[in-house]
């Protein structure tokens, strides 16, 4: 039997054949890993076999990687070796030096993945250090300083996970190039006692002797050699069937659709084997849940199926599933309540936290990308800053470097040592052991003790109105800070506190949550101009349970809330290189691969997160820090971190205890510092040029608003039109709600603004919650037009649903809450809402825009507004008169005839039916295309009296809210409710349009 030593000799000789071809490594896309240094004979044998002609190599052999140390030539056979170099480290410091050493070979656009595989200490877990870390240019944030800080901080964290405080942990750094190319595999489908393709077809046609005979003949023909995709074409044609095949990633790799009704679908399980199609990527809620003792053992038992699995933050397999079943850890059975989405204690705590605080539906989406980016840019991740100008004690870094280098392996060269020194020459260390390091206990949980929290709270939804802003008054700013929730973009900042000025947290053009700006206002920290408003009226408080705090769920949770990704990552096994390359050929889901494992990315319907919640959390944390800084002399400050203030001397302003609302003094020692980065991460400056302007009213709008005024004053149109010489009152995120479908359909085209009946928009008539439709998903404001027709019962329902949907409501109509009077048509049933209306923001409009060119007519309308019919009829001599027959003769299809009663309307409609070539009709019921009472023009040959009614003459109540531009013929008789004539007259633009019908 060949020994491991003999295998190494064989391998060495094999590599010598290619030595002349080796060049410096191309580190374009690699995977960097820490692995155990022990040699595995099986791995060596695999490496030799694969070098002989198979595509991929994995090894952790110390001898093997040294032979490959010189590099890889991408054009030669040696590029098939997946593992080409490993660098040992014998301590934490050496590990950091080696990371720098590897980094020194990278180019700025290289893409590197850091993975930690540690020994028995943590049960051979894989810990993800950094996934596809892109290295930006200089001038970036703390975590990517010099394009290396991200590596170092993650190495630091996961080294601690593996070795704790033991600074002498040993391991190796490995680099894996990911250089396989997609390659289509030639499939010969045949595995099984009966051909795997034909087996399903035979089962379906088991009662059809003719088909069975044909299928058996095909099985005999293809049994030994298998069925190719070309053969499938012939089989589908001969059997008059259609065939589809999908691979493990769910990609269609073959289909033959001949128009035949029967389609046979398959999953490709192995390179040459298919099984009946099962949708593994189907609805997770419909899968059966099975709880198991050992995830890995159960996966091994199911290895012949297609299984998808998910790794957790520690890179352990969290759960896996096939087409029918979701397999979860046994211990989850007691905590997950049978839910498919709770697969860890973290998931449990997150679910409880979000349910307890009504956060499940409180998110923002990139449906409105401008708003989404604006809110996300308000999340300021605090890094750290040290003030070297305050005469801090520094340590010469080179001496530390020299100590670490002295322990490196013998293979390190003088050139490499010089390279390491070169990239490290600008780094400094500071000794913190002589300073006072005040550390905030559980910083992200402290907001409940802040005074500003009782006012600012948190956003209760992810809906915000976004406006650009000029010349905001002090009173308007104060109203926003104390009454609104949201975010402001600020500029022209003037600092009133030197310590807070030095940390450079407030930056011109940046966006900040209102809670921070409220604190700054109350403490006179800064003065500024507001460039952009992003506000709403819905606030809420957020509570954390003791378990949530003790288990530090908040750290990961609030970090996850700001992730901007519409991708979901899952894992799947592959069997060999041929299968891997074939999957790569068809699938765009593969993000990367390792030995036998693929990392797949799936697109989600849209990108969403809870950045508005995290922004407030980060803001409250900064309030805690800055509230102390404002009391500290800048010359005493050594440095600031996210939850720590480091001072030269003791200050008595810190309450010291282990309670989470207090502070503690921590002992610090040596800290590497960086002088050329920002305290908060850099942001792009938001450009608001395409936004609507803000206005005084927009700032003061409340949850309930009443917009009142006579006909033609722009009560409705002000929300979507900009009038000359007036403030811009257009709403940025709105929809219209109408009392009936006729008004909805008759309303002028307003572009992209949504239009519903208010019953539909707010699901008022939907009793079953499962049947509710979220029509107002991203809408902040709902304008209820012609609100005089809303009764009190509907009013109460509207307010209830608006609070549930977090929508501001605008009741718009010709009414007056002060004198409790209606000037247009009242509700058909029940009394009007105005008699019991809840207090809200009220606007009374008087400037007329509809009859603006006809002062005589305008004064007349003002004189009859609110008058009874008897008084109005006495003043009709202002209008032209016309006889009934003359009206019939002069009528054109664009004219309007109005009456209060249907008897008159029927008489007119019958006479005009005979005269007109085309018909003006209204639909009797709502159809898929038209609403009930919606007016349409039809040819006589398509008119159907069972579906449409003639509508040459309309009742007055159907035209409330409309503006009419042609002749209007009005029957002034049989007026049975008040305000009918005022509604009819006020539809006109000028007095010459109106004709009073006599006799």
Buried (B, 14 or more C-beta within 10 A) or exposed (E): EEEBEEBBEBBEEBBEEBEEEBEEBBBBBBBBBBBBBEBBBEBBBBBBEBBEEBBBBBBBBBBBBBBBEBBBBEEEBBBBBBBBBBBBBBBBBBBBBBBBBBBBBBEEEBBBBBBBBBBEEBEEBBBBBBBEBEBEEEEBBBBBBBBBBBBBBBBBEBBEBBBEEEEEBBBBBBBBBBBBEEEEBEBBBBBBEBBBBBBBBBEEBEEEEEBBEBBEEBBEBBBEEBBBBEBBBEBBEEBEBBBBBBBBBBBEBBBBEEEBEEBBBBBBBBBBBBBEBBEBBEEEEEBEBBBBEEBEEBBEEBEEBBBBBBBBEBBBBBBBBBBBBBBBBEEBEEBBEEBBEBBBBBBBBBBBBBEEBEBEEBBBBBEBEBBBBBBBBBBBBBBBBBBEEBEBEEBEBEEBBEEBBEEBEEEBEEEBBEBBBEBBEEBBBBBBEEBBBBBBBBBBBBBBEBEBBEBBBBBBBBBBBBBBBEEBEEEBBEBBBEBBBBBBBBBEBEBEBEBBBBBEBBBEBBBBBBBBBBBBBEBEBBEBBBBBBBBBBBBBEBEBEEEBBEBEBBEBBBBBBBBEEBEEBBBBBBEBBBBBBBBBBBBEBBEBBBEBBBBBBBEEEEBBBBBBBBBBBBBBBBBBBBBBBBEBEBEBBBBBBBBBBBBBEEBEEBEEEEEBBBBBEEEBEEBBBBEEBBBBBEBEBBEBEEBBBBBEBBBBBBBBBBBBBBBBBBBBBBBBBEBEEEBBBBBBBBBBBBBBBBBBBBBEEBEEBBBBBBBBBBBBEBEEEEEBEEBBEBBBBBBBBBBBBBBBBBBEBBBEBBBEBBBBBBBBBBBBBEEEEBBBBBBEEEEBBBEEBEEBBBBEBEEBBBBEEBEEBBEBBBEBBBBEBEEBBEEBEBBEEBEBEBBBEEBEEEBBBBBBBEEBBBBBBEBBBEEBEEBBBBBBEEEEEBBBBBBBEBEEEEBEEEEBBBBBBBBBBBBBBBBBEEBBBBBBEEBEEBBBBBBBBBBBBBBEBBBBBBE
